[in-house]
Amino acid sequence: KVAVLGAAGGIGQPLSLLLKLEPKLVSDLSLFDIVNTPGVAADLSHIATATNATGHKGTESLGDALKGAEVVVIPAGVPRKPGMTRDDLFKTNAGIVKNLAEACAIHCPNAHFLIISNPVNSTVPIFAEVLKKHGVYNPRHLFGVTTLDVVRASTFVGQTKGSDPEAVAVHVVGGHSGPTIVPLLSQTGLSFTDEERAALTHRIQYGGDEVVKAKDGTGSATLSMAVAGARFAVSLLRALHGEKGIVEPSFVESPVLKGKGVDFFATKVELGTDGVEKIHPIGAMTPYEEELLGKCVPELQANIKKGLDFVHSA
Protein backbone atom coordinates (compact mmCIF):
# COMPACT_ATOMS: atom_id res chain seq x y z
CA LYS A 1 0.00 0.00 0.00
CA VAL A 2 1.30 3.42 -1.00
CA ALA A 3 -0.27 6.61 0.36
CA VAL A 4 0.12 9.96 -1.40
CA LEU A 5 -0.49 12.96 0.89
CA GLY A 6 -1.36 16.01 -1.17
CA ALA A 7 -2.65 13.81 -4.00
CA ALA A 8 -4.96 16.41 -5.55
CA GLY A 9 -2.23 19.00 -6.06
CA GLY A 10 -0.02 19.89 -9.00
CA ILE A 11 2.60 17.26 -8.11
CA GLY A 12 0.21 14.85 -6.40
CA GLN A 13 -2.01 14.16 -9.40
CA PRO A 14 0.65 13.26 -12.00
CA LEU A 15 2.62 11.41 -9.28
CA SER A 16 -0.46 9.34 -8.41
CA LEU A 17 -1.01 8.64 -12.11
CA LEU A 18 2.55 7.31 -12.48
CA LEU A 19 2.14 5.09 -9.40
CA LYS A 20 -1.18 3.73 -10.73
CA LEU A 21 0.85 2.45 -13.70
CA GLU A 22 3.01 0.23 -11.41
CA PRO A 23 0.64 -2.67 -10.57
CA LYS A 24 3.51 -5.08 -9.89
CA LEU A 25 4.78 -2.81 -7.12
CA VAL A 26 1.67 -1.00 -5.85
CA SER A 27 -1.44 -2.98 -4.90
CA ASP A 28 -3.28 -0.16 -3.11
CA LEU A 29 -2.91 3.52 -3.87
CA SER A 30 -4.38 5.67 -1.12
CA LEU A 31 -4.90 9.30 -2.12
CA PHE A 32 -5.27 11.94 0.58
CA ASP A 33 -5.82 15.68 0.32
CA ILE A 34 -8.05 18.33 1.85
CA VAL A 35 -10.04 18.66 -1.40
CA ASN A 36 -10.87 16.76 -4.61
CA THR A 37 -9.32 13.36 -3.82
CA PRO A 38 -12.50 11.32 -4.44
CA GLY A 39 -12.56 12.76 -7.97
CA VAL A 40 -8.88 12.06 -8.60
CA ALA A 41 -9.32 8.49 -7.30
CA ALA A 42 -12.43 7.90 -9.43
CA ASP A 43 -10.59 9.15 -12.52
CA LEU A 44 -7.50 7.00 -11.84
CA SER A 45 -9.63 3.96 -10.99
CA HIS A 46 -10.74 3.75 -14.65
CA ILE A 47 -7.16 3.08 -15.78
CA ALA A 48 -6.78 -0.59 -16.64
CA THR A 49 -4.19 -1.70 -14.08
CA ALA A 50 -4.70 -3.91 -11.02
CA THR A 51 -3.68 -1.14 -8.61
CA ASN A 52 -6.67 -0.18 -6.47
CA ALA A 53 -7.06 3.61 -6.03
CA THR A 54 -9.04 5.10 -3.14
CA GLY A 55 -9.68 8.77 -2.30
CA HIS A 56 -9.67 10.21 1.22
CA LYS A 57 -10.75 13.82 1.67
CA GLY A 58 -10.33 16.03 4.73
CA THR A 59 -8.30 15.63 7.90
CA GLU A 60 -10.86 13.31 9.49
CA SER A 61 -10.06 10.69 6.81
CA LEU A 62 -6.26 10.93 7.17
CA GLY A 63 -6.06 7.95 9.56
CA ASP A 64 -7.86 5.68 7.08
CA ALA A 65 -5.63 6.88 4.26
CA LEU A 66 -2.51 5.97 6.25
CA LYS A 67 -3.52 2.73 7.98
CA GLY A 68 -1.42 -0.15 6.67
CA ALA A 69 0.64 2.04 4.32
CA GLU A 70 4.14 0.73 3.68
CA VAL A 71 5.30 3.75 1.69
CA VAL A 72 4.03 7.32 2.20
CA VAL A 73 4.88 9.96 -0.42
CA ILE A 74 4.34 13.55 0.68
CA PRO A 75 4.07 16.31 -1.94
CA ALA A 76 1.59 18.29 0.24
CA GLY A 77 1.94 22.03 0.76
CA VAL A 78 1.90 25.23 -1.26
CA PRO A 79 3.99 25.73 -4.40
CA ARG A 80 6.47 28.55 -4.89
CA LYS A 81 5.25 31.68 -6.69
CA PRO A 82 7.48 34.28 -8.38
CA GLY A 83 9.35 36.36 -5.83
CA MET A 84 8.81 33.76 -3.12
CA THR A 85 11.89 32.32 -1.49
CA ARG A 86 11.98 28.80 -0.08
CA ASP A 87 12.00 30.64 3.21
CA ASP A 88 8.56 32.13 2.54
CA LEU A 89 7.39 28.62 1.74
CA PHE A 90 8.68 27.45 5.08
CA LYS A 91 6.07 29.27 7.13
CA THR A 92 3.16 27.41 5.51
CA ASN A 93 4.70 24.08 4.62
CA ALA A 94 6.47 23.48 7.95
CA GLY A 95 3.12 23.40 9.74
CA ILE A 96 1.55 21.12 7.13
CA VAL A 97 4.45 18.65 7.26
CA LYS A 98 4.48 18.65 11.06
CA ASN A 99 0.79 17.76 11.20
CA LEU A 100 1.17 15.00 8.62
CA ALA A 101 4.18 13.62 10.53
CA GLU A 102 2.09 13.45 13.72
CA ALA A 103 -0.58 11.43 11.87
CA CYS A 104 2.04 9.12 10.31
CA ALA A 105 3.64 8.51 13.72
CA ILE A 106 0.27 7.32 15.02
CA HIS A 107 -1.22 5.43 12.03
CA CYS A 108 1.78 3.96 10.14
CA PRO A 109 4.94 4.42 12.23
CA ASN A 110 6.87 1.69 10.38
CA ALA A 111 6.26 3.03 6.87
CA HIS A 112 8.91 4.53 4.62
CA PHE A 113 8.42 8.28 4.28
CA LEU A 114 9.33 10.17 1.10
CA ILE A 115 9.32 13.93 1.61
CA ILE A 116 8.81 16.16 -1.44
CA SER A 117 7.26 19.18 0.36
CA ASN A 118 9.66 22.11 0.19
CA PRO A 119 11.92 23.32 1.68
CA VAL A 120 13.16 19.71 1.90
CA ASN A 121 16.31 20.78 3.80
CA SER A 122 14.01 21.78 6.68
CA THR A 123 10.94 19.55 6.24
CA VAL A 124 12.92 16.30 6.54
CA PRO A 125 14.40 17.32 9.94
CA ILE A 126 10.89 18.41 11.03
CA PHE A 127 9.51 14.99 10.10
CA ALA A 128 12.37 13.20 11.89
CA GLU A 129 11.89 15.25 15.03
CA VAL A 130 8.15 14.55 15.22
CA LEU A 131 8.75 10.80 14.78
CA LYS A 132 11.41 10.97 17.53
CA LYS A 133 8.93 12.67 19.86
CA HIS A 134 6.62 9.68 19.35
CA GLY A 135 9.51 7.22 19.80
CA VAL A 136 9.08 5.76 16.29
CA TYR A 137 11.90 7.36 14.29
CA ASN A 138 13.85 5.00 12.06
CA PRO A 139 16.54 6.85 10.06
CA ARG A 140 16.49 4.06 7.44
CA HIS A 141 12.88 4.91 6.61
CA LEU A 142 13.02 8.68 6.04
CA PHE A 143 14.00 10.17 2.68
CA GLY A 144 14.10 13.69 1.31
CA VAL A 145 13.44 13.36 -2.41
CA THR A 146 16.26 15.21 -4.22
CA THR A 147 15.84 13.17 -7.40
CA LEU A 148 14.72 16.20 -9.43
CA ASP A 149 18.21 17.73 -9.03
CA VAL A 150 19.67 14.59 -10.59
CA VAL A 151 17.03 14.45 -13.33
CA ARG A 152 17.72 18.09 -14.20
CA ALA A 153 21.47 17.51 -14.11
CA SER A 154 21.16 14.60 -16.57
CA THR A 155 18.97 16.71 -18.85
CA PHE A 156 21.15 19.83 -18.87
CA VAL A 157 24.43 17.92 -19.24
CA GLY A 158 22.88 15.83 -22.04
CA GLN A 159 21.77 19.01 -23.83
CA THR A 160 25.19 20.64 -23.41
CA LYS A 161 27.04 17.57 -24.67
CA GLY A 162 24.51 16.56 -27.33
CA SER A 163 24.03 13.15 -25.71
CA ASP A 164 20.99 11.20 -24.54
CA PRO A 165 20.04 12.53 -21.07
CA GLU A 166 18.90 9.05 -20.01
CA ALA A 167 22.46 7.81 -20.47
CA VAL A 168 23.99 10.61 -18.38
CA ALA A 169 24.41 10.00 -14.64
CA VAL A 170 25.36 12.95 -12.45
CA HIS A 171 26.11 12.60 -8.72
CA VAL A 172 24.45 15.58 -7.01
CA VAL A 173 25.13 15.93 -3.29
CA GLY A 174 24.18 18.31 -0.47
CA GLY A 175 20.65 19.59 -0.05
CA HIS A 176 17.71 20.57 -2.23
CA SER A 177 17.84 24.32 -2.76
CA GLY A 178 20.12 26.77 -4.55
CA PRO A 179 23.61 26.84 -3.05
CA THR A 180 23.07 23.60 -1.10
CA ILE A 181 22.78 21.69 -4.41
CA VAL A 182 26.29 20.51 -5.33
CA PRO A 183 26.58 18.81 -8.74
CA LEU A 184 29.80 16.77 -9.01
CA LEU A 185 30.26 17.14 -12.76
CA SER A 186 33.85 15.86 -12.51
CA GLN A 187 32.48 12.42 -11.57
CA THR A 188 30.58 12.07 -14.87
CA GLY A 189 33.79 11.23 -16.74
CA LEU A 190 32.93 13.98 -19.28
CA SER A 191 35.07 17.04 -19.83
CA PHE A 192 33.71 20.58 -19.50
CA THR A 193 35.13 24.01 -20.21
CA ASP A 194 35.14 26.40 -17.24
CA GLU A 195 32.23 28.28 -18.85
CA GLU A 196 30.18 25.09 -19.32
CA ARG A 197 30.87 23.98 -15.79
CA ALA A 198 29.85 27.33 -14.28
CA ALA A 199 26.69 27.58 -16.43
CA LEU A 200 25.63 23.97 -15.76
CA THR A 201 26.25 24.27 -12.03
CA HIS A 202 24.13 27.41 -11.82
CA ARG A 203 21.35 25.94 -13.95
CA ILE A 204 21.20 22.73 -11.89
CA GLN A 205 21.11 24.75 -8.66
CA TYR A 206 18.44 27.18 -9.86
CA GLY A 207 16.48 25.09 -12.37
CA GLY A 208 13.42 25.45 -10.17
CA ASP A 209 13.43 29.23 -10.67
CA GLU A 210 13.35 28.76 -14.46
CA VAL A 211 10.05 26.89 -14.17
CA VAL A 212 8.54 29.26 -11.57
CA LYS A 213 9.31 32.17 -13.92
CA ALA A 214 7.99 30.43 -17.03
CA LYS A 215 4.75 29.44 -15.27
CA ASP A 216 4.30 33.13 -14.52
CA GLY A 217 2.53 32.97 -11.17
CA THR A 218 0.65 29.71 -11.72
CA GLY A 219 3.04 27.49 -9.77
CA SER A 220 6.37 25.70 -9.73
CA ALA A 221 7.80 22.46 -11.14
CA THR A 222 5.06 19.84 -10.91
CA LEU A 223 5.36 17.46 -13.88
CA SER A 224 9.14 17.04 -13.72
CA MET A 225 8.89 16.73 -9.92
CA ALA A 226 6.19 14.06 -10.26
CA VAL A 227 8.44 12.05 -12.58
CA ALA A 228 11.38 12.44 -10.18
CA GLY A 229 9.21 11.52 -7.17
CA ALA A 230 7.80 8.47 -8.95
CA ARG A 231 11.31 7.40 -10.00
CA PHE A 232 12.46 7.46 -6.38
CA ALA A 233 9.31 5.74 -5.08
CA VAL A 234 9.57 2.99 -7.71
CA SER A 235 13.28 2.47 -6.95
CA LEU A 236 12.46 2.13 -3.24
CA LEU A 237 9.54 -0.25 -3.92
CA ARG A 238 11.77 -2.44 -6.10
CA ALA A 239 14.38 -2.54 -3.31
CA LEU A 240 11.71 -3.34 -0.69
CA HIS A 241 10.71 -6.26 -2.94
CA GLY A 242 14.28 -7.59 -2.64
CA GLU A 243 15.88 -6.29 -5.83
CA LYS A 244 19.59 -5.65 -5.24
CA GLY A 245 21.98 -2.90 -6.31
CA ILE A 246 19.46 -0.05 -6.48
CA VAL A 247 21.13 3.28 -5.84
CA GLU A 248 19.39 6.67 -5.76
CA PRO A 249 20.52 9.99 -4.30
CA SER A 250 18.50 11.07 -1.29
CA PHE A 251 18.58 13.56 1.58
CA VAL A 252 18.82 11.30 4.62
CA GLU A 253 20.31 11.25 8.11
CA SER A 254 23.88 10.65 7.08
CA PRO A 255 27.35 10.21 8.63
CA VAL A 256 29.00 11.87 5.61
CA LEU A 257 29.27 15.38 7.10
CA LYS A 258 28.18 14.69 10.71
CA GLY A 259 31.64 15.81 11.80
CA LYS A 260 30.85 19.27 10.38
CA GLY A 261 27.54 19.44 12.21
CA VAL A 262 25.39 18.49 9.20
CA ASP A 263 23.09 15.66 10.28
CA PHE A 264 21.16 15.32 7.02
CA PHE A 265 22.91 15.19 3.68
CA ALA A 266 22.23 13.85 0.20
CA THR A 267 24.62 11.46 -1.50
CA LYS A 268 23.99 8.24 -3.39
CA VAL A 269 22.09 5.81 -1.18
CA GLU A 270 21.86 2.08 -1.78
CA LEU A 271 18.30 0.94 -1.05
CA GLY A 272 17.38 -2.43 0.46
CA THR A 273 14.52 -4.40 2.00
CA ASP A 274 14.57 -2.09 5.05
CA GLY A 275 15.07 1.23 3.28
CA VAL A 276 18.54 2.78 3.57
CA GLU A 277 21.03 -0.06 3.09
CA LYS A 278 24.26 1.88 2.56
CA ILE A 279 25.14 5.56 2.36
CA HIS A 280 27.83 6.25 -0.22
CA PRO A 281 30.56 8.84 0.39
CA ILE A 282 30.83 12.06 -1.63
CA GLY A 283 33.76 10.68 -3.62
CA ALA A 284 36.49 12.57 -5.49
CA MET A 285 36.03 16.31 -5.90
CA THR A 286 37.82 19.05 -7.82
CA PRO A 287 38.83 22.27 -6.00
CA TYR A 288 35.84 23.98 -7.73
CA GLU A 289 33.47 21.40 -6.26
CA GLU A 290 35.11 21.61 -2.84
CA GLU A 291 34.42 25.34 -2.92
CA LEU A 292 30.75 24.65 -3.78
CA LEU A 293 30.56 22.22 -0.85
CA GLY A 294 32.11 24.87 1.41
CA LYS A 295 29.22 27.22 0.53
CA CYS A 296 26.65 24.45 0.93
CA VAL A 297 27.56 23.49 4.51
CA PRO A 298 26.64 26.66 6.50
CA GLU A 299 23.42 27.08 4.49
CA LEU A 300 22.45 23.46 5.10
CA GLN A 301 23.24 23.73 8.82
CA ALA A 302 20.95 26.75 9.07
CA ASN A 303 18.12 25.04 7.12
CA ILE A 304 18.28 21.93 9.31
CA LYS A 305 18.40 23.99 12.51
CA LYS A 306 15.39 25.98 11.32
CA GLY A 307 13.37 22.77 10.97
CA LEU A 308 14.39 21.51 14.39
CA ASP A 309 13.69 24.87 16.04
CA PHE A 310 10.22 24.90 14.49
CA VAL A 311 9.31 21.60 16.18
CA HIS A 312 10.89 22.52 19.49
CA SER A 313 9.18 25.89 19.70
CA ALA A 314 5.73 24.48 18.88
C-alpha positions in Angstrom: 0.0 0.0 0.0 1.3 3.4 -1.0 -0.3 6.6 0.4 0.1 10.0 -1.4 -0.5 13.0 0.9 -1.4 16.0 -1.2 -2.7 13.8 -4.0 -5.0 16.4 -5.6 -2.2 19.0 -6.1 0.0 19.9 -9.0 2.6 17.3 -8.1 0.2 14.9 -6.4 -2.0 14.2 -9.4 0.7 13.3 -12.0 2.6 11.4 -9.3 -0.5 9.3 -8.4 -1.0 8.6 -12.1 2.5 7.3 -12.5 2.1 5.1 -9.4 -1.2 3.7 -10.7 0.8 2.4 -13.7 3.0 0.2 -11.4 0.6 -2.7 -10.6 3.5 -5.1 -9.9 4.8 -2.8 -7.1 1.7 -1.0 -5.9 -1.4 -3.0 -4.9 -3.3 -0.2 -3.1 -2.9 3.5 -3.9 -4.4 5.7 -1.1 -4.9 9.3 -2.1 -5.3 11.9 0.6 -5.8 15.7 0.3 -8.0 18.3 1.8 -10.0 18.7 -1.4 -10.9 16.8 -4.6 -9.3 13.4 -3.8 -12.5 11.3 -4.4 -12.6 12.8 -8.0 -8.9 12.1 -8.6 -9.3 8.5 -7.3 -12.4 7.9 -9.4 -10.6 9.1 -12.5 -7.5 7.0 -11.8 -9.6 4.0 -11.0 -10.7 3.7 -14.7 -7.2 3.1 -15.8 -6.8 -0.6 -16.6 -4.2 -1.7 -14.1 -4.7 -3.9 -11.0 -3.7 -1.1 -8.6 -6.7 -0.2 -6.5 -7.1 3.6 -6.0 -9.0 5.1 -3.1 -9.7 8.8 -2.3 -9.7 10.2 1.2 -10.8 13.8 1.7 -10.3 16.0 4.7 -8.3 15.6 7.9 -10.9 13.3 9.5 -10.1 10.7 6.8 -6.3 10.9 7.2 -6.1 7.9 9.6 -7.9 5.7 7.1 -5.6 6.9 4.3 -2.5 6.0 6.3 -3.5 2.7 8.0 -1.4 -0.2 6.7 0.6 2.0 4.3 4.1 0.7 3.7 5.3 3.8 1.7 4.0 7.3 2.2 4.9 10.0 -0.4 4.3 13.6 0.7 4.1 16.3 -1.9 1.6 18.3 0.2 1.9 22.0 0.8 1.9 25.2 -1.3 4.0 25.7 -4.4 6.5 28.5 -4.9 5.3 31.7 -6.7 7.5 34.3 -8.4 9.4 36.4 -5.8 8.8 33.8 -3.1 11.9 32.3 -1.5 12.0 28.8 -0.1 12.0 30.6 3.2 8.6 32.1 2.5 7.4 28.6 1.7 8.7 27.5 5.1 6.1 29.3 7.1 3.2 27.4 5.5 4.7 24.1 4.6 6.5 23.5 7.9 3.1 23.4 9.7 1.6 21.1 7.1 4.4 18.6 7.3 4.5 18.6 11.1 0.8 17.8 11.2 1.2 15.0 8.6 4.2 13.6 10.5 2.1 13.5 13.7 -0.6 11.4 11.9 2.0 9.1 10.3 3.6 8.5 13.7 0.3 7.3 15.0 -1.2 5.4 12.0 1.8 4.0 10.1 4.9 4.4 12.2 6.9 1.7 10.4 6.3 3.0 6.9 8.9 4.5 4.6 8.4 8.3 4.3 9.3 10.2 1.1 9.3 13.9 1.6 8.8 16.2 -1.4 7.3 19.2 0.4 9.7 22.1 0.2 11.9 23.3 1.7 13.2 19.7 1.9 16.3 20.8 3.8 14.0 21.8 6.7 10.9 19.6 6.2 12.9 16.3 6.5 14.4 17.3 9.9 10.9 18.4 11.0 9.5 15.0 10.1 12.4 13.2 11.9 11.9 15.3 15.0 8.1 14.5 15.2 8.7 10.8 14.8 11.4 11.0 17.5 8.9 12.7 19.9 6.6 9.7 19.4 9.5 7.2 19.8 9.1 5.8 16.3 11.9 7.4 14.3 13.9 5.0 12.1 16.5 6.8 10.1 16.5 4.1 7.4 12.9 4.9 6.6 13.0 8.7 6.0 14.0 10.2 2.7 14.1 13.7 1.3 13.4 13.4 -2.4 16.3 15.2 -4.2 15.8 13.2 -7.4 14.7 16.2 -9.4 18.2 17.7 -9.0 19.7 14.6 -10.6 17.0 14.5 -13.3 17.7 18.1 -14.2 21.5 17.5 -14.1 21.2 14.6 -16.6 19.0 16.7 -18.9 21.1 19.8 -18.9 24.4 17.9 -19.2 22.9 15.8 -22.0 21.8 19.0 -23.8 25.2 20.6 -23.4 27.0 17.6 -24.7 24.5 16.6 -27.3 24.0 13.2 -25.7 21.0 11.2 -24.5 20.0 12.5 -21.1 18.9 9.0 -20.0 22.5 7.8 -20.5 24.0 10.6 -18.4 24.4 10.0 -14.6 25.4 12.9 -12.4 26.1 12.6 -8.7 24.5 15.6 -7.0 25.1 15.9 -3.3 24.2 18.3 -0.5 20.7 19.6 -0.1 17.7 20.6 -2.2 17.8 24.3 -2.8 20.1 26.8 -4.6 23.6 26.8 -3.0 23.1 23.6 -1.1 22.8 21.7 -4.4 26.3 20.5 -5.3 26.6 18.8 -8.7 29.8 16.8 -9.0 30.3 17.1 -12.8 33.8 15.9 -12.5 32.5 12.4 -11.6 30.6 12.1 -14.9 33.8 11.2 -16.7 32.9 14.0 -19.3 35.1 17.0 -19.8 33.7 20.6 -19.5 35.1 24.0 -20.2 35.1 26.4 -17.2 32.2 28.3 -18.8 30.2 25.1 -19.3 30.9 24.0 -15.8 29.9 27.3 -14.3 26.7 27.6 -16.4 25.6 24.0 -15.8 26.3 24.3 -12.0 24.1 27.4 -11.8 21.4 25.9 -14.0 21.2 22.7 -11.9 21.1 24.8 -8.7 18.4 27.2 -9.9 16.5 25.1 -12.4 13.4 25.5 -10.2 13.4 29.2 -10.7 13.3 28.8 -14.5 10.0 26.9 -14.2 8.5 29.3 -11.6 9.3 32.2 -13.9 8.0 30.4 -17.0 4.8 29.4 -15.3 4.3 33.1 -14.5 2.5 33.0 -11.2 0.7 29.7 -11.7 3.0 27.5 -9.8 6.4 25.7 -9.7 7.8 22.5 -11.1 5.1 19.8 -10.9 5.4 17.5 -13.9 9.1 17.0 -13.7 8.9 16.7 -9.9 6.2 14.1 -10.3 8.4 12.0 -12.6 11.4 12.4 -10.2 9.2 11.5 -7.2 7.8 8.5 -9.0 11.3 7.4 -10.0 12.5 7.5 -6.4 9.3 5.7 -5.1 9.6 3.0 -7.7 13.3 2.5 -6.9 12.5 2.1 -3.2 9.5 -0.3 -3.9 11.8 -2.4 -6.1 14.4 -2.5 -3.3 11.7 -3.3 -0.7 10.7 -6.3 -2.9 14.3 -7.6 -2.6 15.9 -6.3 -5.8 19.6 -5.6 -5.2 22.0 -2.9 -6.3 19.5 -0.1 -6.5 21.1 3.3 -5.8 19.4 6.7 -5.8 20.5 10.0 -4.3 18.5 11.1 -1.3 18.6 13.6 1.6 18.8 11.3 4.6 20.3 11.2 8.1 23.9 10.6 7.1 27.3 10.2 8.6 29.0 11.9 5.6 29.3 15.4 7.1 28.2 14.7 10.7 31.6 15.8 11.8 30.8 19.3 10.4 27.5 19.4 12.2 25.4 18.5 9.2 23.1 15.7 10.3 21.2 15.3 7.0 22.9 15.2 3.7 22.2 13.8 0.2 24.6 11.5 -1.5 24.0 8.2 -3.4 22.1 5.8 -1.2 21.9 2.1 -1.8 18.3 0.9 -1.1 17.4 -2.4 0.5 14.5 -4.4 2.0 14.6 -2.1 5.1 15.1 1.2 3.3 18.5 2.8 3.6 21.0 -0.1 3.1 24.3 1.9 2.6 25.1 5.6 2.4 27.8 6.3 -0.2 30.6 8.8 0.4 30.8 12.1 -1.6 33.8 10.7 -3.6 36.5 12.6 -5.5 36.0 16.3 -5.9 37.8 19.0 -7.8 38.8 22.3 -6.0 35.8 24.0 -7.7 33.5 21.4 -6.3 35.1 21.6 -2.8 34.4 25.3 -2.9 30.7 24.6 -3.8 30.6 22.2 -0.9 32.1 24.9 1.4 29.2 27.2 0.5 26.7 24.4 0.9 27.6 23.5 4.5 26.6 26.7 6.5 23.4 27.1 4.5 22.4 23.5 5.1 23.2 23.7 8.8 20.9 26.8 9.1 18.1 25.0 7.1 18.3 21.9 9.3 18.4 24.0 12.5 15.4 26.0 11.3 13.4 22.8 11.0 14.4 21.5 14.4 13.7 24.9 16.0 10.2 24.9 14.5 9.3 21.6 16.2 10.9 22.5 19.5 9.2 25.9 19.7 5.7 24.5 18.9 
